[in-house]
Structure formats: C-alpha cells, structure tokens
C-alpha cells in the first residue's frame, strides 16, 4: 500500500495527543507505506517518523532502579534487602 501526503498529514494531526498504542500503529503504517512511495512522499514520511518516534519516547517512562531511588534518600539511610525486610 502506498501512502499519500494527505494520509501523512492526517497521521501527524492525530498523533499530537495520541496514546502509545496509537503512535506505535502510526509508526508501523508510515514505515510500511513508504516502501514504494514517490520520493517526495517518502521524504515527508521519514520526517514524520522522526516526529512520531520522538513523541513515543516522550510518553515512555524510564524504568526505576534501586540505584536511582538511592539518590533521593538521605546519605545516612540505606534500603533494606527484600529478604531482610521480610524477617
């Protein structure tokens, strides 16, 4: 399926406030549609992919780690190991 400039514009407008699953579908649709698109449309699609991937990254949180949570504690406090806390 070849994607058109109108379809890309519609995806761009819809993606502004879209949740992660919708952004993921849009990214997949743009990637699949640009395979046999004309050069001008493919260029527009590549630019839109950058924007969609940036929006997707903004909506995803980084996983928390024990080391990161230690930064918010007072230096004299430490986290107990789960086995020791249960005992």
Secondary structure by P-SEA (a helix, b strand, c coil): ccccaaaaaaaaaaaccccaaaaaaaaaaaaaaaccccaaaaaaaaaaaaaaaaaaaaaccccccaaaaaaaccccccccccccccc
